[in-house]
Amino acid sequence: MPELRLLDPDGYVVPEGRITVTPTTEPKARTALKALAIDHADRWAHAGYDPRNYRIITT
């Protein structure tokens, strides 16, 4: 099964940013990872992180 990974602006996988998906669960997983990117960027705002600079990759 494919896995979605949320990468921070430095290219590291965000903790809790790995989700195994099926074709039916992928849209919901992408939405959850986008929300996680916003939360993670807020926690690291002092380092200049911006949720627009996060990437979701499929492995």
C-alpha distance matrix in Angstrom:
0.0 3.8 6.6 10.0 13.0 16.6 19.2 22.8 25.6 26.0 22.5 21.4 18.4 20.0 20.0 17.7 16.0 12.4 10.2 6.6 6.5 6.7 9.5 12.1 11.4 11.1 14.9 15.7 13.6 15.3 18.6 18.1 17.5 20.5 22.6 21.6 22.7 26.0 26.5 25.8 28.1 30.8 30.7 31.1 33.5 36.2 34.2 34.0 30.4 29.7 26.5 26.9 26.2 22.7 19.6 16.0 13.9 10.3 9.0
3.8 0.0 3.8 6.8 9.9 13.4 15.8 19.5 22.2 22.7 19.1 18.5 15.6 17.3 18.0 16.0 13.7 10.4 8.6 5.9 5.8 7.1 9.2 12.0 10.9 9.4 13.0 14.2 11.7 12.7 16.2 16.0 14.8 17.6 20.1 19.1 19.8 23.2 24.0 23.1 25.1 28.0 28.1 28.2 30.4 33.2 31.1 30.7 27.1 26.3 23.2 23.4 22.6 19.2 16.0 12.4 10.1 6.5 5.7
6.6 3.8 0.0 3.8 6.5 10.1 12.6 16.3 19.2 19.7 16.3 15.2 12.1 13.6 14.2 12.3 10.0 6.6 5.5 4.2 5.8 8.8 11.0 13.1 11.0 9.2 12.5 13.1 9.8 10.8 14.2 13.5 11.9 15.0 17.2 15.7 16.5 20.0 20.6 19.5 21.7 24.5 24.5 24.6 27.0 29.7 27.7 27.4 23.8 23.3 20.3 20.8 19.9 16.3 13.5 10.0 8.2 5.7 5.3
10.0 6.8 3.8 0.0 3.8 6.8 9.7 13.2 16.1 17.1 14.0 13.3 10.2 11.3 12.6 10.9 7.8 5.7 5.2 6.3 7.1 10.3 11.7 13.4 10.9 8.3 10.7 11.3 7.8 7.8 11.3 10.7 8.6 11.4 13.9 12.6 13.0 16.5 17.4 16.5 18.3 21.2 21.5 21.6 23.7 26.6 24.7 24.1 20.4 19.7 16.6 17.1 16.3 12.7 10.0 6.4 5.6 4.7 6.4
13.0 9.9 6.5 3.8 0.0 3.8 6.3 9.8 12.9 13.6 10.5 9.5 6.5 7.9 9.7 9.0 5.5 4.6 6.6 8.9 10.6 14.0 15.5 17.0 14.2 11.6 13.4 13.6 9.9 9.4 12.3 11.2 8.1 10.8 13.1 11.1 11.0 14.7 15.4 13.8 15.6 18.7 18.7 18.4 20.7 23.3 21.3 21.0 17.4 17.1 14.4 15.3 14.0 10.3 8.1 5.5 5.3 6.4 7.6
16.6 13.4 10.1 6.8 3.8 0.0 3.8 6.6 9.9 11.3 9.0 8.2 5.6 5.8 8.6 8.6 4.9 6.6 8.9 11.9 13.3 16.6 17.7 18.8 15.8 13.2 14.0 13.9 10.5 9.1 11.2 10.1 6.4 8.3 10.6 8.4 7.4 11.2 12.2 10.4 11.9 15.1 15.4 15.0 17.1 19.8 17.9 17.4 13.7 13.4 10.7 12.0 10.7 6.9 5.8 4.6 6.6 9.2 11.0
19.2 15.8 12.6 9.7 6.3 3.8 0.0 3.8 6.6 7.6 5.2 5.2 4.5 5.8 9.5 10.8 7.6 9.5 12.4 15.1 16.6 19.9 20.9 22.3 19.5 16.6 17.4 17.5 14.2 12.5 14.5 13.5 9.7 10.7 13.0 10.6 8.6 12.1 13.2 10.6 11.3 14.9 15.0 13.6 15.7 18.0 15.5 15.2 11.8 12.0 10.3 11.3 8.9 5.6 5.2 6.2 7.6 10.8 12.1
22.8 19.5 16.3 13.2 9.8 6.6 3.8 0.0 3.8 5.4 5.3 5.5 6.3 6.1 9.9 12.0 9.6 12.3 15.3 18.3 19.9 23.3 24.2 25.2 22.2 19.5 19.7 19.6 16.6 14.7 15.8 14.8 11.2 11.3 12.9 10.5 7.7 10.6 11.5 8.5 8.4 12.1 12.1 10.2 12.2 14.3 11.8 11.4 8.1 9.0 8.3 9.8 7.1 4.9 6.8 9.1 11.1 14.5 15.9
25.6 22.2 19.2 16.1 12.9 9.9 6.6 3.8 0.0 3.8 5.5 7.5 9.6 9.9 13.6 15.8 13.3 15.9 18.7 21.6 22.9 26.1 26.6 27.8 25.1 22.1 22.0 22.3 19.5 17.1 18.2 17.7 14.1 13.4 15.3 13.4 10.1 12.2 13.7 10.8 9.3 13.0 13.5 10.8 11.8 13.6 10.6 9.6 6.9 7.9 8.4 8.9 5.4 5.4 7.7 11.0 12.8 16.5 18.0
26.0 22.7 19.7 17.1 13.6 11.3 7.6 5.4 3.8 0.0 3.8 5.7 9.0 10.1 13.5 16.3 14.2 16.4 19.6 22.3 24.1 27.4 28.3 29.8 27.0 24.0 24.5 24.7 21.6 19.6 21.0 20.2 16.5 16.4 18.2 15.8 12.9 15.2 16.1 12.7 11.8 15.3 14.9 11.9 13.6 14.5 11.0 11.1 9.3 11.2 12.1 12.7 9.1 8.7 10.2 13.0 13.9 17.3 18.1
22.5 19.1 16.3 14.0 10.5 9.0 5.2 5.3 5.5 3.8 0.0 3.8 6.7 9.0 12.4 14.8 12.2 13.7 16.9 19.2 21.0 24.2 25.2 27.0 24.3 21.3 22.2 22.6 19.4 17.5 19.5 18.7 14.9 15.5 17.7 15.2 12.7 15.8 16.8 13.6 13.4 17.1 16.7 14.4 16.3 17.7 14.5 14.4 12.0 13.2 13.0 13.4 9.9 8.4 8.4 10.5 10.7 13.8 14.4
21.4 18.5 15.2 13.3 9.5 8.2 5.2 5.5 7.5 5.7 3.8 0.0 3.8 6.2 9.1 11.8 9.9 11.5 15.1 17.6 20.0 23.4 24.9 26.4 23.5 20.9 22.1 22.0 18.5 17.3 19.2 17.7 14.1 15.4 17.0 13.9 12.2 15.4 15.5 12.1 13.0 16.4 15.3 13.4 16.1 17.4 14.5 15.2 12.6 14.3 13.7 15.1 12.1 9.8 10.0 11.2 11.5 14.1 14.2
18.4 15.6 12.1 10.2 6.5 5.6 4.5 6.3 9.6 9.0 6.7 3.8 0.0 3.8 6.4 8.4 6.3 7.7 11.4 14.1 16.5 20.1 21.9 23.2 20.1 17.8 19.2 18.8 15.2 14.5 16.5 14.7 11.3 13.3 14.8 11.6 10.7 14.3 14.2 11.2 13.0 16.2 15.2 14.2 17.1 18.9 16.5 17.1 14.0 15.1 13.7 15.3 13.0 9.8 9.5 9.5 9.9 12.0 12.2
20.0 17.3 13.6 11.3 7.9 5.8 5.8 6.1 9.9 10.1 9.0 6.2 3.8 0.0 3.8 6.2 4.9 7.9 11.3 14.7 17.0 20.7 22.4 23.2 19.7 17.8 18.7 17.7 14.3 13.8 15.0 12.6 9.5 11.5 12.1 8.6 8.2 11.4 10.7 7.8 10.2 13.0 11.9 11.6 14.6 16.7 14.9 15.6 12.3 13.4 11.9 14.3 12.7 9.5 10.3 10.3 11.9 14.1 14.8
20.0 18.0 14.2 12.6 9.7 8.6 9.5 9.9 13.6 13.5 12.4 9.1 6.4 3.8 0.0 3.8 5.2 7.7 11.0 14.3 17.1 20.9 23.1 23.5 19.9 18.7 19.8 18.2 14.8 15.3 16.2 13.2 10.9 13.4 13.2 9.5 10.5 13.3 11.6 9.1 12.4 14.3 12.5 13.0 16.4 18.2 16.9 18.2 15.1 16.4 14.8 17.6 16.3 13.1 13.8 13.3 14.5 16.1 16.3
17.7 16.0 12.3 10.9 9.0 8.6 10.8 12.0 15.8 16.3 14.8 11.8 8.4 6.2 3.8 0.0 3.8 5.7 8.0 11.5 14.2 17.9 20.3 20.3 16.6 15.8 17.1 15.1 11.8 13.0 13.9 10.5 9.0 12.2 11.8 8.4 10.6 13.3 11.7 10.4 13.8 15.6 14.3 15.5 18.5 20.8 19.8 20.7 17.3 17.9 15.6 18.3 17.6 14.1 14.2 12.8 14.1 15.1 15.5
16.0 13.7 10.0 7.8 5.5 4.9 7.6 9.6 13.3 14.2 12.2 9.9 6.3 4.9 5.2 3.8 0.0 3.8 6.6 10.2 12.4 16.1 18.1 18.6 15.1 13.5 14.8 13.5 9.9 10.2 11.8 9.2 6.6 9.8 10.5 7.5 8.7 12.1 11.5 10.0 12.9 15.3 14.7 15.3 18.0 20.6 19.2 19.5 15.9 16.0 13.4 15.6 14.7 11.0 10.6 9.0 10.4 11.7 12.6
12.4 10.4 6.6 5.7 4.6 6.6 9.5 12.3 15.9 16.4 13.7 11.5 7.7 7.9 7.7 5.7 3.8 0.0 3.8 6.8 9.6 13.4 15.8 16.6 13.3 12.0 14.1 13.2 9.4 10.5 12.8 10.6 8.5 12.1 13.3 10.8 12.1 15.5 15.2 13.8 16.6 19.1 18.5 19.0 21.7 24.3 22.6 22.9 19.3 19.4 16.6 18.3 17.3 13.5 12.1 9.6 9.7 9.7 9.9
10.2 8.6 5.5 5.2 6.6 8.9 12.4 15.3 18.7 19.6 16.9 15.1 11.4 11.3 11.0 8.0 6.6 3.8 0.0 3.8 6.2 9.9 12.5 13.1 9.7 8.9 11.5 10.4 6.9 9.0 11.5 9.5 8.6 12.3 13.4 11.8 13.6 16.8 16.6 16.1 18.8 21.1 20.9 21.8 24.2 27.0 25.7 25.6 21.9 21.4 18.3 19.7 19.3 15.6 13.8 10.6 10.7 9.7 10.3
6.6 5.9 4.2 6.3 8.9 11.9 15.1 18.3 21.6 22.3 19.2 17.6 14.1 14.7 14.3 11.5 10.2 6.8 3.8 0.0 3.8 7.2 10.4 11.5 8.8 8.5 12.0 11.5 8.5 10.9 13.7 12.4 11.9 15.3 16.8 15.5 17.2 20.3 20.4 19.8 22.5 24.8 24.7 25.4 27.9 30.7 29.2 29.1 25.4 24.8 21.6 22.6 22.2 18.5 16.1 12.6 11.7 9.5 9.4
6.5 5.8 5.8 7.1 10.6 13.3 16.6 19.9 22.9 24.1 21.0 20.0 16.5 17.0 17.1 14.2 12.4 9.6 6.2 3.8 0.0 3.8 6.7 7.8 5.6 5.4 9.1 9.3 7.2 9.6 12.4 12.0 12.1 15.1 16.8 16.3 17.9 20.8 21.4 21.3 23.7 25.9 26.3 27.1 29.2 32.3 30.9 30.4 26.6 25.5 22.0 22.6 22.6 19.1 16.5 12.8 12.1 9.6 10.4
6.7 7.1 8.8 10.3 14.0 16.6 19.9 23.3 26.1 27.4 24.2 23.4 20.1 20.7 20.9 17.9 16.1 13.4 9.9 7.2 3.8 0.0 3.8 5.4 5.2 6.0 9.5 10.4 9.6 11.7 14.3 14.6 15.1 17.7 19.4 19.5 21.1 23.7 24.5 24.7 26.9 29.1 29.7 30.6 32.5 35.7 34.3 33.6 29.8 28.4 24.8 25.1 25.4 22.0 19.2 15.4 14.6 11.6 12.5
9.5 9.2 11.0 11.7 15.5 17.7 20.9 24.2 26.6 28.3 25.2 24.9 21.9 22.4 23.1 20.3 18.1 15.8 12.5 10.4 6.7 3.8 0.0 3.8 5.7 5.5 8.1 10.2 10.3 11.5 14.0 15.2 15.8 17.7 19.8 20.5 21.7 24.1 25.4 25.9 27.6 29.9 30.9 31.7 33.2 36.5 35.1 34.0 30.3 28.5 24.8 24.6 25.2 22.2 19.3 15.6 14.9 12.2 13.8
12.1 12.0 13.1 13.4 17.0 18.8 22.3 25.2 27.8 29.8 27.0 26.4 23.2 23.2 23.5 20.3 18.6 16.6 13.1 11.5 7.8 5.4 3.8 0.0 3.8 5.8 7.2 8.3 9.6 11.4 12.9 14.1 15.7 17.4 18.9 20.0 21.6 23.6 24.7 25.7 27.6 29.4 30.6 31.8 33.2 36.6 35.6 34.5 30.7 28.8 25.0 25.1 26.2 23.1 20.7 17.1 17.1 14.9 16.7
11.4 10.9 11.0 10.9 14.2 15.8 19.5 22.2 25.1 27.0 24.3 23.5 20.1 19.7 19.9 16.6 15.1 13.3 9.7 8.8 5.6 5.2 5.7 3.8 0.0 3.8 5.8 5.6 6.2 8.8 10.3 10.7 12.3 14.5 15.7 16.5 18.4 20.5 21.3 22.2 24.3 26.1 27.0 28.4 30.0 33.3 32.4 31.5 27.7 26.0 22.3 22.8 23.7 20.5 18.3 14.8 15.2 13.4 15.2
11.1 9.4 9.2 8.3 11.6 13.2 16.6 19.5 22.1 24.0 21.3 20.9 17.8 17.8 18.7 15.8 13.5 12.0 8.9 8.5 5.4 6.0 5.5 5.8 3.8 0.0 3.8 5.5 5.0 6.1 8.6 9.8 10.4 12.3 14.3 15.0 16.3 18.6 19.9 20.5 22.2 24.4 25.5 26.4 27.9 31.2 30.0 28.9 25.2 23.3 19.6 19.8 20.5 17.4 15.0 11.4 11.8 10.2 12.7
14.9 13.0 12.5 10.7 13.4 14.0 17.4 19.7 22.0 24.5 22.2 22.1 19.2 18.7 19.8 17.1 14.8 14.1 11.5 12.0 9.1 9.5 8.1 7.2 5.8 3.8 0.0 3.8 5.4 5.2 6.3 8.7 10.0 10.8 12.7 14.3 15.4 17.1 18.8 19.9 21.3 23.2 24.8 25.8 26.8 30.4 29.5 28.0 24.3 22.0 18.3 18.2 19.7 16.9 14.9 11.9 13.3 12.6 15.6
15.7 14.2 13.1 11.3 13.6 13.9 17.5 19.6 22.3 24.7 22.6 22.0 18.8 17.7 18.2 15.1 13.5 13.2 10.4 11.5 9.3 10.4 10.2 8.3 5.6 5.5 3.8 0.0 3.8 5.5 5.1 6.3 8.7 10.0 10.8 12.4 14.4 15.8 16.8 18.3 20.1 21.6 23.0 24.5 25.7 29.2 28.7 27.5 23.8 21.8 17.9 18.7 20.2 17.3 15.9 13.0 14.8 14.4 17.0
13.6 11.7 9.8 7.8 9.9 10.5 14.2 16.6 19.5 21.6 19.4 18.5 15.2 14.3 14.8 11.8 9.9 9.4 6.9 8.5 7.2 9.6 10.3 9.6 6.2 5.0 5.4 3.8 0.0 3.8 5.4 5.0 6.2 8.6 9.9 10.4 12.3 14.4 15.3 16.1 18.2 20.0 21.0 22.2 23.8 27.2 26.3 25.4 21.7 20.1 16.3 17.3 18.2 14.9 13.4 10.2 11.8 11.5 13.9
15.3 12.7 10.8 7.8 9.4 9.1 12.5 14.7 17.1 19.6 17.5 17.3 14.5 13.8 15.3 13.0 10.2 10.5 9.0 10.9 9.6 11.7 11.5 11.4 8.8 6.1 5.2 5.5 3.8 0.0 3.8 5.4 5.1 6.2 8.7 9.7 10.5 12.6 14.3 15.0 16.4 18.5 20.0 20.8 22.0 25.4 24.4 23.1 19.4 17.4 13.6 14.0 15.1 12.1 10.5 7.7 9.9 10.5 13.6
18.6 16.2 14.2 11.3 12.3 11.2 14.5 15.8 18.2 21.0 19.5 19.2 16.5 15.0 16.2 13.9 11.8 12.8 11.5 13.7 12.4 14.3 14.0 12.9 10.3 8.6 6.3 5.1 5.4 3.8 0.0 3.8 5.5 5.2 6.4 8.7 9.9 11.0 12.7 14.3 15.6 17.0 18.9 20.2 21.0 24.6 24.2 22.7 19.1 16.8 13.0 13.8 15.7 13.1 12.4 10.4 13.3 14.2 17.3
18.1 16.0 13.5 10.7 11.2 10.1 13.5 14.8 17.7 20.2 18.7 17.7 14.7 12.6 13.2 10.5 9.2 10.6 9.5 12.4 12.0 14.6 15.2 14.1 10.7 9.8 8.7 6.3 5.0 5.4 3.8 0.0 3.8 5.5 5.1 6.2 8.7 10.1 10.6 12.2 14.2 15.5 16.7 18.4 19.7 23.2 22.8 22.0 18.3 16.7 13.0 14.8 16.1 13.1 12.9 10.9 13.7 14.6 17.1
17.5 14.8 11.9 8.6 8.1 6.4 9.7 11.2 14.1 16.5 14.9 14.1 11.3 9.5 10.9 9.0 6.6 8.5 8.6 11.9 12.1 15.1 15.8 15.7 12.3 10.4 10.0 8.7 6.2 5.1 5.5 3.8 0.0 3.8 5.3 4.8 6.1 8.7 9.7 10.1 12.0 14.1 15.1 16.1 17.6 21.0 20.2 19.3 15.5 14.1 10.6 12.2 13.0 9.7 9.4 7.6 10.6 12.2 14.7
20.5 17.6 15.0 11.4 10.8 8.3 10.7 11.3 13.4 16.4 15.5 15.4 13.3 11.5 13.4 12.2 9.8 12.1 12.3 15.3 15.1 17.7 17.7 17.4 14.5 12.3 10.8 10.0 8.6 6.2 5.2 5.5 3.8 0.0 3.8 5.4 5.0 6.5 8.8 9.9 10.6 12.6 14.5 15.4 16.1 19.7 19.1 17.6 13.9 11.8 8.0 9.3 11.0 8.4 8.9 8.3 11.9 14.1 17.1
22.6 20.1 17.2 13.9 13.1 10.6 13.0 12.9 15.3 18.2 17.7 17.0 14.8 12.1 13.2 11.8 10.5 13.3 13.4 16.8 16.8 19.4 19.8 18.9 15.7 14.3 12.7 10.8 9.9 8.7 6.4 5.1 5.3 3.8 0.0 3.8 5.4 5.2 6.4 8.7 10.0 10.8 12.7 14.4 15.2 18.8 18.9 17.7 14.3 12.4 9.0 11.3 13.2 11.0 12.2 11.7 15.3 17.2 19.9
21.6 19.1 15.7 12.6 11.1 8.4 10.6 10.5 13.4 15.8 15.2 13.9 11.6 8.6 9.5 8.4 7.5 10.8 11.8 15.5 16.3 19.5 20.5 20.0 16.5 15.0 14.3 12.4 10.4 9.7 8.7 6.2 4.8 5.4 3.8 0.0 3.8 5.4 5.0 6.0 8.4 9.8 10.6 12.2 13.8 17.2 16.9 16.4 12.9 12.0 8.9 11.9 12.7 10.0 11.4 11.0 14.2 16.3 18.5
22.7 19.8 16.5 13.0 11.0 7.4 8.6 7.7 10.1 12.9 12.7 12.2 10.7 8.2 10.5 10.6 8.7 12.1 13.6 17.2 17.9 21.1 21.7 21.6 18.4 16.3 15.4 14.4 12.3 10.5 9.9 8.7 6.1 5.0 5.4 3.8 0.0 3.8 5.5 5.1 5.9 8.5 9.9 10.4 11.6 15.0 14.3 13.3 9.6 8.4 5.3 8.3 9.0 6.5 8.7 9.5 13.0 15.8 18.2
26.0 23.2 20.0 16.5 14.7 11.2 12.1 10.6 12.2 15.2 15.8 15.4 14.3 11.4 13.3 13.3 12.1 15.5 16.8 20.3 20.8 23.7 24.1 23.6 20.5 18.6 17.1 15.8 14.4 12.6 11.0 10.1 8.7 6.5 5.2 5.4 3.8 0.0 3.8 5.5 5.2 6.2 8.8 10.0 10.1 13.8 14.0 12.7 9.5 7.7 5.1 8.5 10.2 9.0 11.7 12.8 16.5 19.3 21.9
26.5 24.0 20.6 17.4 15.4 12.2 13.2 11.5 13.7 16.1 16.8 15.5 14.2 10.7 11.6 11.7 11.5 15.2 16.6 20.4 21.4 24.5 25.4 24.7 21.3 19.9 18.8 16.8 15.3 14.3 12.7 10.6 9.7 8.8 6.4 5.0 5.5 3.8 0.0 3.8 5.5 5.2 6.4 8.8 9.9 13.2 13.8 13.5 10.6 10.0 8.3 11.9 13.0 11.5 14.1 14.8 18.2 20.8 22.9
25.8 23.1 19.5 16.5 13.8 10.4 10.6 8.5 10.8 12.7 13.6 12.1 11.2 7.8 9.1 10.4 10.0 13.8 16.1 19.8 21.3 24.7 25.9 25.7 22.2 20.5 19.9 18.3 16.1 15.0 14.3 12.2 10.1 9.9 8.7 6.0 5.1 5.5 3.8 0.0 3.8 5.4 5.2 6.3 8.5 11.5 11.3 11.5 8.4 9.0 7.8 11.5 11.5 9.7 12.5 13.7 16.7 19.5 21.2
28.1 25.1 21.7 18.3 15.6 11.9 11.3 8.4 9.3 11.8 13.4 13.0 13.0 10.2 12.4 13.8 12.9 16.6 18.8 22.5 23.7 26.9 27.6 27.6 24.3 22.2 21.3 20.1 18.2 16.4 15.6 14.2 12.0 10.6 10.0 8.4 5.9 5.2 5.5 3.8 0.0 3.8 5.4 5.0 5.6 9.1 8.9 8.2 5.1 5.4 5.5 9.1 9.2 8.7 12.2 14.3 17.5 20.7 22.8
30.8 28.0 24.5 21.2 18.7 15.1 14.9 12.1 13.0 15.3 17.1 16.4 16.2 13.0 14.3 15.6 15.3 19.1 21.1 24.8 25.9 29.1 29.9 29.4 26.1 24.4 23.2 21.6 20.0 18.5 17.0 15.5 14.1 12.6 10.8 9.8 8.5 6.2 5.2 5.4 3.8 0.0 3.8 5.4 5.1 8.5 9.8 9.4 7.6 7.8 8.2 11.8 12.6 12.4 15.8 17.6 21.0 24.0 26.1
30.7 28.1 24.5 21.5 18.7 15.4 15.0 12.1 13.5 14.9 16.7 15.3 15.2 11.9 12.5 14.3 14.7 18.5 20.9 24.7 26.3 29.7 30.9 30.6 27.0 25.5 24.8 23.0 21.0 20.0 18.9 16.7 15.1 14.5 12.7 10.6 9.9 8.8 6.4 5.2 5.4 3.8 0.0 3.8 5.8 7.8 9.1 10.2 8.7 10.3 10.8 14.5 14.5 13.8 17.0 18.6 21.6 24.5 26.1
31.1 28.2 24.6 21.6 18.4 15.0 13.6 10.2 10.8 11.9 14.4 13.4 14.2 11.6 13.0 15.5 15.3 19.0 21.8 25.4 27.1 30.6 31.7 31.8 28.4 26.4 25.8 24.5 22.2 20.8 20.2 18.4 16.1 15.4 14.4 12.2 10.4 10.0 8.8 6.3 5.0 5.4 3.8 0.0 3.8 5.4 5.5 6.9 5.8 8.5 10.1 13.3 12.5 12.4 15.8 18.0 20.8 24.0 25.5
33.5 30.4 27.0 23.7 20.7 17.1 15.7 12.2 11.8 13.6 16.3 16.1 17.1 14.6 16.4 18.5 18.0 21.7 24.2 27.9 29.2 32.5 33.2 33.2 30.0 27.9 26.8 25.7 23.8 22.0 21.0 19.7 17.6 16.1 15.2 13.8 11.6 10.1 9.9 8.5 5.6 5.1 5.8 3.8 0.0 3.8 5.3 5.0 5.1 7.1 9.6 12.4 12.2 13.1 16.8 19.4 22.4 25.8 27.7
36.2 33.2 29.7 26.6 23.3 19.8 18.0 14.3 13.6 14.5 17.7 17.4 18.9 16.7 18.2 20.8 20.6 24.3 27.0 30.7 32.3 35.7 36.5 36.6 33.3 31.2 30.4 29.2 27.2 25.4 24.6 23.2 21.0 19.7 18.8 17.2 15.0 13.8 13.2 11.5 9.1 8.5 7.8 5.4 3.8 0.0 3.8 5.5 7.5 10.2 13.1 15.6 14.9 16.0 19.7 22.4 25.1 28.5 30.1
34.2 31.1 27.7 24.7 21.3 17.9 15.5 11.8 10.6 11.0 14.5 14.5 16.5 14.9 16.9 19.8 19.2 22.6 25.7 29.2 30.9 34.3 35.1 35.6 32.4 30.0 29.5 28.7 26.3 24.4 24.2 22.8 20.2 19.1 18.9 16.9 14.3 14.0 13.8 11.3 8.9 9.8 9.1 5.5 5.3 3.8 0.0 3.8 5.7 9.3 12.3 14.4 12.8 13.9 17.4 20.3 22.7 26.2 27.6
34.0 30.7 27.4 24.1 21.0 17.4 15.2 11.4 9.6 11.1 14.4 15.2 17.1 15.6 18.2 20.7 19.5 22.9 25.6 29.1 30.4 33.6 34.0 34.5 31.5 28.9 28.0 27.5 25.4 23.1 22.7 22.0 19.3 17.6 17.7 16.4 13.3 12.7 13.5 11.5 8.2 9.4 10.2 6.9 5.0 5.5 3.8 0.0 3.8 6.4 10.0 11.5 10.3 12.3 15.9 19.1 21.7 25.4 27.2
30.4 27.1 23.8 20.4 17.4 13.7 11.8 8.1 6.9 9.3 12.0 12.6 14.0 12.3 15.1 17.3 15.9 19.3 21.9 25.4 26.6 29.8 30.3 30.7 27.7 25.2 24.3 23.8 21.7 19.4 19.1 18.3 15.5 13.9 14.3 12.9 9.6 9.5 10.6 8.4 5.1 7.6 8.7 5.8 5.1 7.5 5.7 3.8 0.0 3.8 6.7 8.7 7.5 8.7 12.5 15.5 18.3 21.9 23.8
29.7 26.3 23.3 19.7 17.1 13.4 12.0 9.0 7.9 11.2 13.2 14.3 15.1 13.4 16.4 17.9 16.0 19.4 21.4 24.8 25.5 28.4 28.5 28.8 26.0 23.3 22.0 21.8 20.1 17.4 16.8 16.7 14.1 11.8 12.4 12.0 8.4 7.7 10.0 9.0 5.4 7.8 10.3 8.5 7.1 10.2 9.3 6.4 3.8 0.0 3.8 5.4 5.6 7.5 11.2 14.2 17.4 21.0 23.4
26.5 23.2 20.3 16.6 14.4 10.7 10.3 8.3 8.4 12.1 13.0 13.7 13.7 11.9 14.8 15.6 13.4 16.6 18.3 21.6 22.0 24.8 24.8 25.0 22.3 19.6 18.3 17.9 16.3 13.6 13.0 13.0 10.6 8.0 9.0 8.9 5.3 5.1 8.3 7.8 5.5 8.2 10.8 10.1 9.6 13.1 12.3 10.0 6.7 3.8 0.0 3.8 5.3 5.5 8.9 11.3 14.8 18.2 20.9
26.9 23.4 20.8 17.1 15.3 12.0 11.3 9.8 8.9 12.7 13.4 15.1 15.3 14.3 17.6 18.3 15.6 18.3 19.7 22.6 22.6 25.1 24.6 25.1 22.8 19.8 18.2 18.7 17.3 14.0 13.8 14.8 12.2 9.3 11.3 11.9 8.3 8.5 11.9 11.5 9.1 11.8 14.5 13.3 12.4 15.6 14.4 11.5 8.7 5.4 3.8 0.0 3.8 5.6 8.2 11.0 14.3 17.8 20.8
26.2 22.6 19.9 16.3 14.0 10.7 8.9 7.1 5.4 9.1 9.9 12.1 13.0 12.7 16.3 17.6 14.7 17.3 19.3 22.2 22.6 25.4 25.2 26.2 23.7 20.5 19.7 20.2 18.2 15.1 15.7 16.1 13.0 11.0 13.2 12.7 9.0 10.2 13.0 11.5 9.2 12.6 14.5 12.5 12.2 14.9 12.8 10.3 7.5 5.6 5.3 3.8 0.0 3.8 6.6 10.2 12.9 16.6 19.2
22.7 19.2 16.3 12.7 10.3 6.9 5.6 4.9 5.4 8.7 8.4 9.8 9.8 9.5 13.1 14.1 11.0 13.5 15.6 18.5 19.1 22.0 22.2 23.1 20.5 17.4 16.9 17.3 14.9 12.1 13.1 13.1 9.7 8.4 11.0 10.0 6.5 9.0 11.5 9.7 8.7 12.4 13.8 12.4 13.1 16.0 13.9 12.3 8.7 7.5 5.5 5.6 3.8 0.0 3.8 7.0 9.9 13.6 16.0
19.6 16.0 13.5 10.0 8.1 5.8 5.2 6.8 7.7 10.2 8.4 10.0 9.5 10.3 13.8 14.2 10.6 12.1 13.8 16.1 16.5 19.2 19.3 20.7 18.3 15.0 14.9 15.9 13.4 10.5 12.4 12.9 9.4 8.9 12.2 11.4 8.7 11.7 14.1 12.5 12.2 15.8 17.0 15.8 16.8 19.7 17.4 15.9 12.5 11.2 8.9 8.2 6.6 3.8 0.0 3.8 6.3 10.0 12.7
16.0 12.4 10.0 6.4 5.5 4.6 6.2 9.1 11.0 13.0 10.5 11.2 9.5 10.3 13.3 12.8 9.0 9.6 10.6 12.6 12.8 15.4 15.6 17.1 14.8 11.4 11.9 13.0 10.2 7.7 10.4 10.9 7.6 8.3 11.7 11.0 9.5 12.8 14.8 13.7 14.3 17.6 18.6 18.0 19.4 22.4 20.3 19.1 15.5 14.2 11.3 11.0 10.2 7.0 3.8 0.0 3.8 6.9 9.9
13.9 10.1 8.2 5.6 5.3 6.6 7.6 11.1 12.8 13.9 10.7 11.5 9.9 11.9 14.5 14.1 10.4 9.7 10.7 11.7 12.1 14.6 14.9 17.1 15.2 11.8 13.3 14.8 11.8 9.9 13.3 13.7 10.6 11.9 15.3 14.2 13.0 16.5 18.2 16.7 17.5 21.0 21.6 20.8 22.4 25.1 22.7 21.7 18.3 17.4 14.8 14.3 12.9 9.9 6.3 3.8 0.0 3.8 6.6
10.3 6.5 5.7 4.7 6.4 9.2 10.8 14.5 16.5 17.3 13.8 14.1 12.0 14.1 16.1 15.1 11.7 9.7 9.7 9.5 9.6 11.6 12.2 14.9 13.4 10.2 12.6 14.4 11.5 10.5 14.2 14.6 12.2 14.1 17.2 16.3 15.8 19.3 20.8 19.5 20.7 24.0 24.5 24.0 25.8 28.5 26.2 25.4 21.9 21.0 18.2 17.8 16.6 13.6 10.0 6.9 3.8 0.0 3.8
9.0 5.7 5.3 6.4 7.6 11.0 12.1 15.9 18.0 18.1 14.4 14.2 12.2 14.8 16.3 15.5 12.6 9.9 10.3 9.4 10.4 12.5 13.8 16.7 15.2 12.7 15.6 17.0 13.9 13.6 17.3 17.1 14.7 17.1 19.9 18.5 18.2 21.9 22.9 21.2 22.8 26.1 26.1 25.5 27.7 30.1 27.6 27.2 23.8 23.4 20.9 20.8 19.2 16.0 12.7 9.9 6.6 3.8 0.0
